[in-house]
Amino acid sequence: MEEALGVKASIRGNKVFLHGSERSVNKAERFIREFYSMNSTGYTISTEDVKFALKAIGEADVEEPSDEKLIEEKETAGPGKPVAPSLKEFFQSNIPVSSKKKFIIPRSGAQRNYIEAIKQYDMVIGIGPAGTGKTYLAMAMAINALLNKQVSRIILARPAVEAGEKLGFLPGDLYEKVNPYLRPLYDALFDMMEAEKASSLIEKGIIEIAPLAFMRGRTLNDSFIILDEAQNTTSEQMKMYLTRLGFNSKTVITGDITQIDLPPGKVSGLVETKQILKDIKGVYFVYFSEKDVVRHKLVQEIIRAYEKFEKGRNIKP
């Protein structure tokens, strides 16, 4: 708390004394009060979750720990409009997925915005660097929708494009050939569901994991569809995918436009959608930055360093 909020704290008996600027002390006081309130009701919070909550509160422009102010902000905010986070709201805006993990918690303002957008819109496009939870949270929302019978199946798609290296001819049948490209989707799925249950749903066709090429000619009704690594779709593939959406269906498209593995001369379909779909009501864009990275803290620094390098390389002397 001292490091994240810029305060000095000391404990005497059952009292916590805070020292620092008025704004920093207000943030720390609010954090302690809300944390105590949640802890006293038996709500268990992990150390990592506390770190992300402190980071969110530290970045917010908070004046006072006022409940009335929080209620007013919540009522006037929508997707895309950031609000000062309430710790209680931070942890209770969770996504129940299965018995393996009770729920998944958004760990940044952009992630909470992303979840709210998925609830409200039928087409959400998440763009940002690796490690920001774009695919993971979309997968959690898809599983939650399936468990709550809001949809009858989940379809997970990914373009089969190598990441900067040629893998050559892979052995096996068609599914064995494309399976390595789809492995990250399996990893996210098995992280949220027991392997036996997930495998059973895949075997029954309730959860389908397939390369993007398998989407052609289909109309996907009553489905939650996720297109991962969309920056590696061509213009034609993206148009084909966007026109698959059927009745009572929802789609989330995710990608990182700084990691495009298409051959030279090919335009990324995800990059094009930013211009083509920007004025269509019902399509919602969520942009992530290195601040939303929830992997090792070095990943944030690496992303920032690469962004600085790319900007410098594009400047001609």
C-alpha positions as CSV (number, residue, x, y, z in Angstrom):
1,M,0.0,0.0,0.0
2,E,2.9,2.4,0.8
3,E,4.6,1.7,-2.5
4,A,1.4,1.9,-4.6
5,L,-0.2,4.9,-3.0
6,G,2.8,6.9,-2.0
7,V,2.1,7.0,1.8
8,K,3.8,6.0,5.0
9,A,1.8,3.7,7.3
10,S,2.4,2.7,10.9
11,I,0.3,0.5,13.3
12,R,-0.2,1.1,17.0
13,G,-2.5,-1.3,18.6
14,N,-5.6,-1.6,16.5
15,K,-5.1,1.8,14.7
16,V,-3.4,2.6,11.4
17,F,-1.6,5.9,11.1
18,L,-1.2,7.3,7.6
19,H,1.3,10.0,6.5
20,G,1.6,11.7,3.1
21,S,-0.2,14.2,0.8
22,E,-3.9,14.7,1.4
23,R,-4.9,13.0,-1.8
24,S,-2.6,9.9,-1.2
25,V,-3.9,9.6,2.4
26,N,-7.5,9.8,1.2
27,K,-6.8,7.0,-1.2
28,A,-5.1,4.8,1.4
29,E,-7.9,5.5,4.0
30,R,-10.5,4.5,1.5
31,F,-8.6,1.3,0.6
32,I,-8.3,0.3,4.3
33,R,-11.9,1.0,5.1
34,E,-13.2,-0.9,2.1
35,F,-10.8,-3.8,2.6
36,Y,-11.7,-4.1,6.2
37,S,-15.4,-4.0,5.3
38,M,-15.0,-6.9,2.8
39,N,-12.7,-8.9,5.0
40,S,-15.1,-8.7,8.0
41,T,-17.8,-10.4,5.8
42,G,-15.5,-13.3,5.1
43,Y,-14.6,-12.3,1.5
44,T,-11.3,-13.8,0.7
45,I,-8.9,-11.8,-1.5
46,S,-5.5,-13.0,-2.8
47,T,-2.3,-11.0,-2.5
48,E,-2.2,-10.6,-6.3
49,D,-5.7,-9.3,-6.3
50,V,-4.8,-6.7,-3.6
51,K,-1.9,-5.5,-5.7
52,F,-4.1,-4.9,-8.8
53,A,-6.7,-3.2,-6.6
54,L,-4.1,-0.9,-5.2
55,K,-2.8,-0.1,-8.6
56,A,-6.3,0.7,-9.8
57,I,-7.0,3.0,-6.8
58,G,-3.6,4.6,-7.2
59,E,-4.2,5.6,-10.8
60,A,-7.7,7.0,-10.1
61,D,-8.3,10.6,-9.3
62,V,-9.9,10.1,-5.9
63,E,-10.7,13.0,-3.5
64,E,-12.6,11.5,-0.6
65,P,-13.8,8.0,0.3
66,S,-17.4,9.1,-0.1
67,D,-20.1,6.5,-0.7
68,E,-22.5,9.1,-2.1
69,K,-19.9,10.2,-4.6
70,L,-19.3,6.6,-5.7
71,I,-23.1,6.0,-6.2
72,E,-23.4,9.1,-8.3
73,E,-20.4,8.2,-10.4
74,K,-21.7,4.7,-11.0
75,E,-25.1,5.9,-12.1
76,T,-23.7,8.4,-14.7
77,A,-21.0,6.1,-16.1
78,G,-21.2,3.7,-19.0
79,P,-18.7,1.6,-21.0
80,G,-15.8,3.8,-22.0
81,K,-16.2,6.3,-19.2
82,P,-13.8,5.6,-16.4
83,V,-14.8,6.0,-12.8
84,A,-13.0,6.0,-9.5
85,P,-13.0,2.3,-8.6
86,S,-14.7,1.0,-5.4
87,L,-12.7,-1.9,-3.9
88,K,-15.9,-3.7,-3.2
89,E,-17.1,-3.2,-6.7
90,F,-13.7,-4.1,-8.1
91,F,-13.9,-7.6,-6.6
92,Q,-17.6,-8.2,-6.9
93,S,-17.7,-7.4,-10.7
94,N,-16.5,-10.9,-11.1
95,I,-17.3,-13.6,-13.7
96,P,-18.5,-17.0,-12.3
97,V,-17.1,-19.7,-14.6
98,S,-17.1,-23.2,-13.0
99,S,-16.3,-25.1,-9.9
100,K,-12.6,-25.1,-10.7
101,K,-12.4,-21.4,-10.1
102,K,-15.2,-19.6,-8.3
103,F,-14.9,-16.5,-10.4
104,I,-12.5,-14.4,-12.4
105,I,-11.9,-10.8,-11.4
106,P,-11.1,-7.9,-13.8
107,R,-7.9,-6.3,-12.7
108,S,-7.9,-2.9,-14.4
109,G,-10.3,-0.2,-15.5
110,A,-10.1,-1.2,-19.1
111,Q,-10.8,-4.8,-18.2
112,R,-13.9,-3.8,-16.2
113,N,-15.0,-1.7,-19.2
114,Y,-14.4,-4.6,-21.5
115,I,-16.6,-6.9,-19.4
116,E,-19.4,-4.3,-19.2
117,A,-19.2,-3.8,-23.0
118,I,-19.5,-7.6,-23.6
119,K,-22.6,-7.7,-21.4
120,Q,-24.2,-4.8,-23.3
121,Y,-23.1,-5.2,-27.0
122,D,-23.4,-8.1,-29.4
123,M,-20.0,-7.3,-31.1
124,V,-17.0,-6.1,-29.0
125,I,-13.5,-5.6,-30.5
126,G,-10.7,-5.7,-28.0
127,I,-7.4,-4.3,-29.2
128,G,-4.2,-4.1,-27.1
129,P,-0.8,-5.7,-26.3
130,A,-0.3,-9.3,-25.1
131,G,-1.1,-10.1,-21.5
132,T,-4.0,-7.7,-21.1
133,G,-6.6,-10.5,-20.7
134,K,-8.5,-9.8,-23.9
135,T,-9.0,-13.5,-24.8
136,Y,-9.0,-14.8,-21.2
137,L,-11.9,-12.5,-20.1
138,A,-13.8,-13.1,-23.3
139,M,-13.5,-16.9,-22.6
140,A,-14.7,-16.3,-19.1
141,M,-17.8,-14.4,-20.3
142,A,-18.5,-17.1,-22.9
143,I,-18.4,-19.9,-20.3
144,N,-20.6,-17.8,-18.0
145,A,-23.1,-17.3,-20.8
146,L,-23.2,-21.0,-21.5
147,L,-23.6,-22.0,-17.9
148,N,-26.5,-19.5,-17.5
149,K,-28.1,-20.9,-20.7
150,Q,-27.9,-17.5,-22.5
151,V,-26.3,-19.3,-25.4
152,S,-26.3,-23.0,-26.5
153,R,-22.7,-23.2,-27.7
154,I,-19.3,-21.5,-27.7
155,I,-17.2,-21.2,-30.8
156,L,-13.5,-20.3,-30.6
157,A,-11.7,-19.3,-33.8
158,R,-8.2,-18.4,-34.7
159,P,-6.4,-17.8,-38.0
160,A,-3.7,-20.4,-38.6
161,V,-0.7,-18.2,-39.1
162,E,2.8,-18.8,-37.9
163,A,4.3,-16.2,-35.6
164,G,7.4,-15.3,-37.6
165,E,8.6,-18.9,-38.2
166,K,7.8,-21.6,-40.8
167,L,6.8,-24.8,-39.1
168,G,6.8,-26.8,-42.3
169,F,4.5,-29.8,-43.0
170,L,3.0,-31.0,-39.7
171,P,2.1,-34.7,-39.4
172,G,-1.4,-36.1,-38.8
173,D,-4.9,-35.4,-40.0
174,L,-6.4,-31.9,-40.5
175,Y,-7.3,-31.4,-36.8
176,E,-3.8,-32.5,-35.7
177,K,-2.2,-30.1,-38.2
178,V,-4.2,-27.1,-36.9
179,N,-4.2,-28.0,-33.2
180,P,-0.9,-26.2,-32.4
181,Y,-2.3,-22.9,-33.6
182,L,-5.4,-23.4,-31.4
183,R,-3.4,-24.5,-28.3
184,P,-3.7,-21.1,-26.5
185,L,-7.5,-21.3,-26.7
186,Y,-7.4,-24.8,-25.1
187,D,-5.1,-23.5,-22.4
188,A,-7.5,-20.7,-21.4
189,L,-10.5,-23.1,-21.5
190,F,-8.8,-25.7,-19.3
191,D,-7.7,-23.0,-16.9
192,M,-11.4,-22.2,-16.2
193,M,-13.0,-25.6,-16.4
194,E,-12.2,-29.1,-15.3
195,A,-10.5,-30.9,-18.1
196,E,-13.0,-33.8,-18.1
197,K,-16.0,-31.4,-18.4
198,A,-14.3,-29.2,-21.0
199,S,-13.4,-32.3,-23.1
200,S,-17.0,-33.6,-22.8
201,L,-18.4,-30.3,-24.1
202,I,-15.9,-30.3,-27.0
203,E,-16.8,-33.9,-27.9
204,K,-20.5,-33.0,-27.9
205,G,-19.8,-29.9,-30.1
206,I,-21.1,-27.5,-27.4
207,I,-17.7,-26.0,-27.4
208,E,-16.0,-25.8,-30.8
209,I,-12.4,-24.7,-31.3
210,A,-11.5,-24.3,-34.9
211,P,-9.4,-22.4,-37.4
212,L,-11.0,-19.3,-38.9
213,A,-11.2,-21.0,-42.3
214,F,-13.9,-23.4,-40.9
215,M,-16.3,-20.5,-40.4
216,R,-16.9,-19.9,-44.2
217,G,-20.5,-20.6,-45.3
218,R,-21.9,-20.9,-41.7
219,T,-24.6,-18.9,-39.9
220,L,-23.9,-19.0,-36.2
221,N,-27.1,-18.7,-34.2
222,D,-27.5,-18.9,-30.4
223,S,-23.7,-18.8,-30.0
224,F,-20.9,-17.0,-28.2
225,I,-18.1,-16.6,-30.8
226,I,-14.6,-15.5,-30.0
227,L,-12.1,-14.6,-32.8
228,D,-8.6,-14.6,-31.3
229,E,-5.4,-13.2,-32.9
230,A,-7.6,-11.2,-35.3
231,Q,-4.7,-9.0,-36.3
232,N,-3.6,-12.0,-38.5
233,T,-6.8,-12.0,-40.5
234,T,-6.8,-10.7,-44.1
235,S,-9.5,-8.2,-45.2
236,E,-11.4,-11.0,-46.9
237,Q,-11.3,-13.3,-43.8
238,M,-12.5,-10.5,-41.5
239,K,-15.4,-9.6,-43.7
240,M,-16.3,-13.3,-44.0
241,Y,-16.2,-13.7,-40.2
242,L,-18.2,-10.5,-39.4
243,T,-21.0,-11.7,-41.6
244,R,-21.3,-15.1,-39.8
245,L,-23.2,-13.6,-36.8
246,G,-26.7,-15.0,-36.4
247,F,-29.7,-14.5,-34.1
248,N,-29.2,-14.5,-30.3
249,S,-25.4,-14.5,-30.8
250,K,-22.6,-12.5,-29.4
251,T,-19.0,-12.1,-30.7
252,V,-15.8,-10.8,-29.2
253,I,-12.9,-10.1,-31.5
254,T,-9.4,-9.7,-30.0
255,G,-6.0,-8.8,-31.4
256,D,-2.7,-6.9,-31.0
257,I,-2.1,-4.7,-34.0
258,T,1.6,-4.4,-33.1
259,Q,2.2,-8.2,-33.7
260,I,0.9,-8.8,-37.2
261,D,2.4,-12.0,-38.8
262,L,0.8,-11.7,-42.2
263,P,3.0,-11.8,-45.4
264,P,4.3,-8.5,-46.7
265,G,1.7,-6.7,-48.7
266,K,-1.3,-8.2,-46.9
267,V,-3.5,-5.7,-44.9
268,S,-4.7,-6.8,-41.5
269,G,-8.5,-7.2,-41.3
270,L,-8.4,-6.0,-37.7
271,V,-6.6,-2.7,-38.6
272,E,-9.2,-2.1,-41.3
273,T,-12.2,-2.7,-39.0
274,K,-11.0,0.3,-36.9
275,Q,-12.0,2.5,-39.8
276,I,-14.8,0.6,-41.4
277,L,-16.8,-0.2,-38.3
278,K,-16.1,2.9,-36.1
279,D,-19.4,4.6,-36.8
280,I,-21.7,1.5,-36.6
281,K,-23.9,1.5,-33.5
282,G,-23.8,-1.9,-31.7
283,V,-20.1,-2.4,-32.4
284,Y,-18.0,-1.4,-29.4
285,F,-14.2,-1.0,-29.4
286,V,-12.1,-1.4,-26.2
287,Y,-8.5,-0.4,-26.3
288,F,-5.9,-1.8,-23.8
289,S,-2.4,-0.5,-23.0
290,E,0.6,-1.7,-21.2
291,K,-1.0,-0.5,-17.9
292,D,-3.5,-3.3,-18.3
293,V,-1.0,-6.1,-18.6
294,V,-1.6,-8.8,-15.9
295,R,1.4,-10.9,-16.5
296,H,4.9,-10.5,-14.9
297,K,5.7,-6.8,-14.3
298,L,8.6,-7.1,-16.7
299,V,6.1,-7.6,-19.6
300,Q,4.8,-4.1,-19.1
301,E,8.4,-2.7,-19.3
302,I,9.1,-4.8,-22.4
303,I,6.0,-3.6,-24.2
304,R,6.8,0.0,-23.3
305,A,10.4,-0.5,-24.5
306,Y,9.3,-1.9,-27.9
307,E,6.7,0.9,-28.4
308,K,9.5,3.5,-27.8
309,F,11.8,1.6,-30.2
310,E,9.2,1.4,-32.9
311,K,8.4,5.1,-32.7
312,G,12.1,5.9,-32.9
313,R,12.6,3.6,-35.9
314,N,9.8,5.3,-37.8
315,I,11.4,8.8,-37.4
316,K,13.6,9.5,-40.4
317,P,16.8,11.5,-39.6
